Amino acid sequence: MRTFVTLVKREVLDHLAYFIGAIVLSAVLTSTVVSVTLALNAKSMRIVGVGLSIPAILIVGIGLCGLGVAQMYTDRTRKISAFLAALPTTRAWIFAARVTAGLLAIVIFLVPLGIAGAVVIDLRTEQVPLLAGVLVDVMRSLFLACLAGYAMGLYAGWNRRSLLPTLGAVPLALLIPLLIIIKGFGLDVAVILMALIVACLTATWCRFSSSSL
């Protein structure tokens, strides 16, 4: 377990700029949500919540896709996994630590937003039935959209070609907000995103586990 924690710590330190970006963006969005929604009625709050979530998914999805690309591309070009494999660890631990670091970035971004939403709902108790359902749907969709963008980045990053084709995955991350705009925040979107996440992570692991380091 100590080795795993060390691997996660290394991932965070190597890509610290992405984690700082997640903190800054989360702080900006959280303060905006709280300051705006407290002055609105329930219907307007729902519109604002949905409206803010779309650009948030867009920005964070691209950022997390970039994080996944950076993790795998840096590993491939600098032979980081080859070095780590010489230590008392395995490819499975290295890959799991990488994914855990990505999940940590998502949590850093989403937790303040979720807490802010819960506080707003608590302060507007007469509108809890409406707002609570919206908050759950939005937060679920945000989490899955962020994870899907990150998983796509991981898959594209472990690429034996140059960086430019690898970065082609970033525009593909734009399709995730488009999907949510078209389909909304329902369970059907959650199922689609979960299928995409599983497919990307499985394909990435197959590449990573079978390729030469």
C-alpha positions as CSV (number, residue, x, y, z in Angstrom):
1,M,0.0,0.0,0.0
2,R,2.9,2.4,0.8
3,T,4.2,1.8,-2.7
4,F,0.8,2.6,-4.2
5,V,0.6,5.8,-2.3
6,T,4.0,6.8,-3.5
7,L,3.0,6.1,-7.1
8,V,-0.1,8.3,-6.7
9,K,2.0,11.0,-5.1
10,R,4.4,10.9,-8.0
11,E,1.5,11.2,-10.5
12,V,0.2,14.3,-8.7
13,L,3.5,16.0,-8.5
14,D,4.4,15.3,-12.1
15,H,1.2,16.9,-13.3
16,L,0.6,19.4,-10.5
17,A,-0.6,22.2,-12.9
18,Y,-3.7,20.2,-13.8
19,F,-4.6,19.8,-10.1
20,I,-4.0,23.5,-9.4
21,G,-6.3,24.2,-12.4
22,A,-9.0,22.0,-11.0
23,I,-8.8,23.8,-7.6
24,V,-9.0,27.3,-9.3
25,L,-11.8,26.4,-11.6
26,S,-13.8,24.7,-8.8
27,A,-13.3,27.8,-6.6
28,V,-14.5,30.1,-9.4
29,L,-17.6,28.0,-10.2
30,T,-18.5,27.4,-6.6
31,S,-18.4,31.1,-5.7
32,T,-20.4,31.9,-8.8
33,V,-23.1,29.3,-8.1
34,V,-23.5,30.4,-4.5
35,S,-23.6,34.1,-5.2
36,V,-26.0,33.8,-8.2
37,T,-28.4,31.1,-7.1
38,L,-29.1,32.6,-3.6
39,A,-30.8,35.5,-5.3
40,L,-33.0,33.4,-7.6
41,N,-36.2,31.5,-7.4
42,A,-36.4,27.7,-7.8
43,K,-37.1,27.8,-11.6
44,S,-34.3,30.2,-12.3
45,M,-31.9,28.3,-10.1
46,R,-32.6,25.2,-12.1
47,I,-31.9,27.0,-15.4
48,V,-28.7,28.5,-14.0
49,G,-27.5,25.2,-12.6
50,V,-28.0,23.4,-15.9
51,G,-26.5,26.4,-17.8
52,L,-23.4,26.5,-15.8
53,S,-22.9,22.8,-15.9
54,I,-22.5,22.7,-19.7
55,P,-19.4,25.0,-19.9
56,A,-18.1,23.3,-16.8
57,I,-18.2,19.9,-18.4
58,L,-16.7,21.4,-21.6
59,I,-13.7,23.0,-19.8
60,V,-13.1,20.3,-17.3
61,G,-13.6,17.5,-19.8
62,I,-11.0,18.9,-22.1
63,G,-8.6,19.6,-19.1
64,L,-9.0,16.0,-17.8
65,C,-8.6,14.6,-21.3
66,G,-5.4,16.6,-21.5
67,L,-4.3,15.2,-18.1
68,G,-4.8,11.6,-19.3
69,V,-2.9,12.3,-22.5
70,A,-0.1,14.0,-20.6
71,Q,0.2,11.1,-18.1
72,M,0.5,8.4,-20.8
73,Y,2.5,10.4,-23.3
74,T,5.0,11.5,-20.8
75,D,5.3,8.0,-19.5
76,R,5.9,6.7,-23.1
77,T,8.4,9.3,-24.1
78,R,10.4,9.3,-20.9
79,K,10.2,5.6,-20.2
80,I,8.8,6.3,-16.7
81,S,7.0,2.9,-16.4
82,A,10.1,1.1,-17.5
83,F,11.9,2.7,-14.6
84,L,9.1,2.1,-12.1
85,A,8.8,-1.5,-13.2
86,A,12.4,-2.1,-11.9
87,L,11.1,-1.2,-8.5
88,P,9.0,-3.5,-6.2
89,T,5.7,-2.8,-8.1
90,T,3.7,-4.1,-11.1
91,R,2.1,-2.6,-14.2
92,A,-1.3,-3.0,-12.6
93,W,-0.2,-0.9,-9.6
94,I,1.3,1.7,-11.9
95,F,-1.9,1.9,-14.0
96,A,-4.1,1.9,-10.9
97,A,-2.1,4.8,-9.4
98,R,-2.5,6.7,-12.6
99,V,-6.2,6.3,-12.7
100,T,-6.5,7.1,-9.0
101,A,-4.6,10.4,-9.6
102,G,-7.2,11.2,-12.3
103,L,-10.1,10.4,-10.0
104,L,-8.4,12.6,-7.3
105,A,-8.4,15.6,-9.8
106,I,-12.1,15.0,-10.5
107,V,-12.9,14.8,-6.8
108,I,-11.0,18.0,-6.1
109,F,-13.1,19.8,-8.7
110,L,-16.5,18.4,-7.9
111,V,-16.6,18.1,-4.1
112,P,-16.7,21.9,-3.4
113,L,-19.4,22.3,-6.1
114,G,-21.4,19.5,-4.4
115,I,-21.1,21.0,-1.0
116,A,-22.0,24.4,-2.3
117,G,-25.1,23.0,-4.0
118,A,-26.1,21.2,-0.8
119,V,-25.7,24.4,1.2
120,V,-27.8,26.3,-1.2
121,I,-30.5,23.7,-1.0
122,D,-30.4,23.7,2.8
123,L,-30.9,27.5,2.8
124,R,-33.8,27.2,0.4
125,T,-35.7,24.4,2.3
126,E,-39.0,25.2,0.7
127,Q,-37.6,24.2,-2.7
128,V,-35.7,21.1,-1.7
129,P,-37.8,18.5,-3.6
130,L,-37.1,20.3,-6.9
131,L,-33.5,21.3,-6.3
132,A,-32.3,18.1,-4.7
133,G,-33.2,16.1,-7.7
134,V,-31.5,18.5,-10.0
135,L,-28.3,18.5,-7.9
136,V,-28.1,14.7,-7.9
137,D,-28.6,14.5,-11.7
138,V,-26.1,17.3,-12.5
139,M,-23.4,16.0,-10.1
140,R,-23.8,12.5,-11.5
141,S,-23.5,13.7,-15.0
142,L,-20.5,16.0,-14.2
143,F,-18.6,13.1,-12.6
144,L,-19.2,10.7,-15.4
145,A,-18.5,13.3,-18.1
146,C,-15.2,14.2,-16.4
147,L,-14.2,10.6,-16.0
148,A,-15.1,9.8,-19.6
149,G,-13.0,12.7,-20.9
150,Y,-10.1,11.5,-18.7
151,A,-10.5,7.9,-19.8
152,M,-10.4,9.0,-23.5
153,G,-7.2,10.9,-22.8
154,L,-5.6,7.9,-21.2
155,Y,-6.4,5.8,-24.2
156,A,-5.2,8.3,-26.7
157,G,-2.0,9.1,-24.7
158,W,-0.5,5.6,-25.0
159,N,0.1,6.0,-28.7
160,R,3.3,5.1,-30.5
161,R,2.9,8.0,-32.9
162,S,3.8,11.6,-32.3
163,L,2.0,13.9,-29.8
164,L,-0.1,15.7,-32.5
165,P,-2.2,12.7,-33.4
166,T,-2.5,11.9,-29.8
167,L,-4.0,15.3,-29.0
168,G,-6.7,14.5,-31.5
169,A,-8.5,13.0,-28.5
170,V,-9.1,16.4,-27.0
171,P,-11.6,17.6,-29.7
172,L,-13.4,14.2,-29.2
173,A,-14.0,15.3,-25.6
174,L,-16.2,18.1,-26.9
175,L,-18.7,15.4,-27.9
176,I,-19.5,14.6,-24.3
177,P,-21.1,18.0,-23.5
178,L,-22.9,17.8,-26.8
179,L,-24.3,14.4,-25.7
180,I,-25.5,15.9,-22.5
181,I,-27.1,18.9,-24.2
182,I,-29.0,16.6,-26.5
183,K,-30.0,13.9,-24.0
184,G,-30.1,15.8,-20.8
185,F,-29.0,14.6,-17.3
186,G,-31.0,11.4,-17.2
187,L,-30.0,7.8,-16.5
188,D,-29.7,7.0,-20.2
189,V,-26.8,9.4,-20.5
190,A,-25.2,7.9,-17.4
191,V,-25.4,4.4,-19.0
192,I,-23.8,5.7,-22.2
193,L,-21.0,7.5,-20.3
194,M,-20.3,4.5,-18.1
195,A,-20.0,2.2,-21.2
196,L,-17.6,4.7,-22.7
197,I,-15.5,4.8,-19.5
198,V,-15.3,1.0,-19.2
199,A,-14.4,0.6,-22.9
200,C,-11.6,3.3,-22.8
201,L,-10.1,2.1,-19.5
202,T,-10.2,-1.6,-20.6
203,A,-8.6,-0.7,-24.0
204,T,-6.0,1.4,-22.3
205,W,-5.1,-1.3,-19.9
206,C,-4.8,-3.8,-22.7
207,R,-2.4,-1.5,-24.5
208,F,-0.4,-0.7,-21.4
209,S,-0.1,-4.2,-20.2
210,S,0.9,-5.7,-23.5
211,S,3.2,-3.0,-24.8
212,S,6.9,-2.8,-24.2
213,L,7.8,-0.2,-21.6
